[in-house]
Amino acid sequence: MSPSRKFARDARAATWIACGTLGAATLFAPKFARALVVGLTATIGIAHGATDAAMLERLRIGPGRLKISIAYGVVAVAVYAVARRYPLAATRALRAVSWAHFGSGDAAFARHCGSRGVEPLEAFARGGVPLSIGGRDARSAWSFVAACAFAALGAARGNAADALDVALPAAVLYAAPARVGFGVYFATWHSPRHLALILERDPRGGSYRERFARFARESAPNVAVASAFGALAFALDSRGSRAQREDLVTALILGITVPHQIAVWIVEYRSRVASAEGR
């Protein structure tokens, strides 16, 4: 097995453990689990998209890292402000954006691990189906059944890892309170898997330790700014019920997800154009 494939599979196993453990904690130690979800979101959740400006600069897209970072921040704050004004719409928007982004990202990661899944069904199974689960209502129950069916298809193809990739997050999202389950998925599943792909695809090469060190240096300023904004938002706007505080977390996640998704779309579009031109 190549070092690249081994690294990806080790990262996948780590997300299984993290997601399953924190998902169980939402049932048996809910206060601890909620605090850990917030902490992980404020670190790895933010960090995995914090190098978008550097990535765009390396691809010679846009006006440069500083201006891209400023535009990124403006979009994030604007989305956050709208989400705070319309919390129910924000929750629905976050799930809709996430279906495509998380599903395609997880499918890409699975292919890197050696999955035999095929787009676009694989992306739908990994994104649309699990993320339509939000608690234990009737709709979520049917979505959970659909996730189990896709997992069974993965097992039938002889790939137990594919089956677990669909079944485990679906089970966590079904068992945990809706927004907390989504936070577990974001912090322990999507973000670390995306980070693994960032490290793997770094064109500058080097050992994984060197790649991670570069990633940490490049992401640190944006992580610090975003974390400071999140802390300020909590200090000024976290009074009220638990549901209201969860609305705040949803708005923060949506704020960082939308500009990140835009950056991903731009990079994917550039990649398709370059491929079509034979470069």
C-alpha positions in Angstrom: 0.0 0.0 0.0 1.3 3.4 -0.9 2.1 6.0 1.8 -0.6 8.2 0.3 -3.3 5.5 0.5 -2.2 4.5 4.0 -2.4 8.1 5.2 -5.9 8.5 3.9 -7.1 5.2 5.4 -5.5 6.1 8.8 -7.4 9.4 8.6 -10.6 7.7 7.8 -10.2 5.3 10.8 -9.6 8.3 13.0 -12.8 10.0 11.9 -14.7 6.8 12.6 -13.4 6.8 16.2 -14.0 10.5 16.7 -17.5 10.6 15.3 -18.6 7.5 17.0 -17.2 8.5 20.4 -18.5 12.1 20.3 -21.8 10.9 19.0 -22.2 8.5 21.9 -21.2 11.3 24.3 -24.2 13.4 23.1 -26.4 10.8 24.7 -24.5 10.0 27.9 -22.6 13.3 28.6 -24.6 15.9 26.6 -23.1 19.0 28.2 -19.5 17.8 27.7 -20.4 16.8 24.1 -21.8 20.2 23.3 -18.8 22.0 24.7 -16.4 19.7 22.7 -18.4 20.3 19.5 -18.0 24.1 20.0 -14.3 23.7 20.7 -13.7 21.5 17.7 -15.7 23.7 15.4 -13.7 26.7 16.6 -10.4 24.9 15.8 -10.3 22.2 13.1 -13.8 23.2 11.8 -12.5 26.7 11.0 -9.0 25.7 10.1 -9.9 23.3 7.3 -11.2 26.2 5.2 -8.7 28.8 6.5 -6.2 28.2 3.7 -8.7 28.9 0.9 -7.1 32.3 0.1 -3.6 30.8 0.0 -4.9 28.0 -2.2 -6.5 30.5 -4.6 -3.3 32.6 -4.7 -1.2 29.5 -5.6 -3.6 28.9 -8.5 -3.3 32.5 -9.5 -7.0 33.1 -9.0 -8.2 36.5 -7.7 -6.4 39.7 -6.6 -4.0 38.1 -4.1 -4.2 36.5 -0.6 -4.9 39.7 1.4 -7.7 41.0 -0.7 -9.3 37.5 -1.0 -9.1 37.1 2.7 -10.9 40.5 3.2 -13.6 39.5 0.7 -13.9 36.1 2.4 -14.4 37.9 5.8 -17.0 40.3 4.4 -19.1 37.5 2.9 -18.8 35.5 6.2 -20.0 38.4 8.4 -22.8 39.2 6.0 -24.1 35.6 6.0 -23.8 35.5 9.8 -25.8 38.6 10.1 -28.6 37.3 7.9 -28.6 34.0 9.6 -29.0 35.6 13.0 -32.0 37.5 11.7 -33.6 34.4 10.2 -32.5 31.4 12.3 -34.9 28.8 10.9 -34.0 29.7 7.3 -30.4 29.6 8.4 -30.7 26.0 9.6 -32.3 24.9 6.4 -29.8 26.8 4.3 -26.9 25.2 6.1 -28.2 21.8 5.4 -28.9 22.6 1.8 -25.4 24.0 1.2 -23.9 21.1 3.1 -25.6 18.4 1.1 -23.6 19.2 -2.0 -20.4 20.3 -0.3 -20.1 17.6 2.3 -21.3 14.8 0.0 -19.0 15.5 -2.9 -16.1 16.1 -0.5 -16.6 12.8 1.3 -17.0 11.0 -2.0 -13.6 12.4 -3.1 -12.0 11.4 0.1 -13.5 7.9 -0.2 -12.1 7.5 -3.7 -8.7 8.5 -2.4 -9.0 5.7 0.2 -9.8 3.2 -2.7 -13.6 3.3 -2.7 -15.4 1.8 -5.7 -18.3 4.2 -5.3 -19.4 6.2 -8.4 -20.5 9.8 -8.6 -23.1 11.4 -8.4 -24.9 8.6 -6.4 -22.0 8.3 -4.0 -22.1 12.0 -3.2 -25.8 11.9 -2.7 -25.5 8.8 -0.4 -22.8 10.5 1.6 -24.2 14.0 1.8 -27.9 14.3 0.9 -29.2 11.3 2.7 -27.3 11.5 6.1 -27.7 15.3 6.3 -31.5 15.1 5.8 -31.5 13.4 9.2 -32.2 15.8 12.0 -33.3 14.0 15.1 -35.9 11.2 15.5 -38.9 12.5 13.5 -40.7 10.6 10.7 -38.7 12.3 7.9 -35.4 11.5 9.7 -36.5 7.9 10.2 -37.1 7.4 6.5 -33.8 9.1 5.7 -32.0 6.8 8.2 -33.6 3.8 6.5 -32.3 5.1 3.1 -28.8 5.6 4.6 -28.9 2.0 5.8 -29.9 0.8 2.3 -27.0 2.7 0.8 -24.7 1.2 3.5 -26.0 -2.3 2.6 -25.1 -1.6 -1.1 -21.6 -0.7 0.0 -21.3 -3.9 2.0 -22.7 -5.9 -1.0 -19.9 -4.4 -3.2 -17.5 -6.0 -0.7 -16.4 -2.8 0.9 -17.2 -2.6 4.5 -15.5 0.7 4.9 -17.9 2.3 2.4 -20.8 0.8 4.4 -19.5 2.2 7.6 -18.8 5.6 6.0 -22.6 6.0 5.3 -24.1 4.1 8.3 -22.0 5.7 11.1 -22.7 9.4 10.5 -26.3 8.6 9.8 -26.7 6.8 13.1 -25.1 9.7 15.0 -27.3 12.2 13.2 -30.4 10.2 14.0 -29.5 9.5 17.6 -28.2 12.9 18.7 -30.2 16.1 19.0 -30.5 17.6 15.5 -28.1 20.6 15.7 -25.7 18.8 18.0 -25.5 15.9 15.6 -24.8 18.2 12.7 -22.0 19.8 14.8 -20.5 16.3 15.5 -20.5 15.5 11.8 -18.9 18.9 10.9 -16.2 18.7 13.5 -15.2 15.1 13.5 -16.1 13.9 10.0 -16.1 16.5 7.2 -13.4 18.9 8.6 -10.7 16.4 9.3 -11.3 14.5 6.1 -11.1 17.7 4.1 -7.9 18.6 6.0 -6.5 15.2 5.0 -7.2 15.9 1.4 -5.6 19.4 1.6 -2.4 17.8 3.0 -2.4 15.1 0.4 -2.9 17.5 -2.5 -0.3 20.1 -1.4 1.7 20.6 -4.6 4.8 21.6 -2.7 5.3 18.0 -1.4 7.3 17.1 1.6 6.5 14.8 4.5 3.1 14.9 6.1 4.6 16.6 9.1 6.0 19.3 6.9 2.7 19.7 5.0 0.8 20.0 8.2 3.3 22.6 9.5 2.8 24.7 6.4 -1.0 24.3 6.7 -0.8 25.4 10.4 1.2 28.5 9.5 -1.1 29.5 6.6 -4.3 28.9 8.5 -3.3 30.5 11.8 -4.1 34.1 11.0 -7.6 33.3 9.6 -8.3 30.9 12.4 -7.4 33.6 15.0 -9.6 36.2 13.3 -12.6 33.8 12.9 -12.2 32.5 16.5 -12.0 36.0 17.9 -15.2 36.9 16.0 -16.9 33.8 17.3 -15.9 34.6 20.9 -17.1 38.1 20.5 -20.4 36.9 19.1 -20.9 34.6 22.1 -19.9 37.4 24.5 -22.4 39.8 23.0 -25.1 37.6 21.8 -25.3 34.3 23.7 -27.9 35.2 26.3 -31.2 33.3 26.2 -32.2 29.7 25.9 -30.1 26.8 24.7 -32.0 26.8 21.4 -31.0 30.5 20.9 -27.4 29.6 21.6 -27.6 26.8 19.1 -29.0 29.3 16.6 -25.8 31.3 17.2 -23.6 28.3 16.5 -25.6 27.6 13.3 -25.1 31.2 12.1 -21.4 31.0 12.8 -21.0 27.7 10.9 -23.1 29.0 7.9 -21.0 32.2 7.9 -17.7 30.2 7.4 -19.3 27.6 5.1 -20.7 29.8 2.4 -17.4 31.6 1.4 -15.6 28.3 1.8 -18.0 26.6 -0.6 -17.6 29.5 -3.1 -13.8 29.0 -3.0 -14.2 25.3 -3.6 -16.5 25.9 -6.5 -14.0 28.2 -8.1 -11.2 25.8 -7.7 -13.3 22.9 -9.1 -14.3 25.0 -12.1 -10.7 26.0 -12.8 -9.7 22.3 -12.5 -12.4 21.3 -15.1 -11.3 24.1 -17.5 -7.7 23.1 -17.2 -8.5 19.5 -17.7 -10.6 20.3 -20.8 -7.7 22.3 -22.2 -5.4 19.4 -21.7 -3.2 21.1 -19.2 
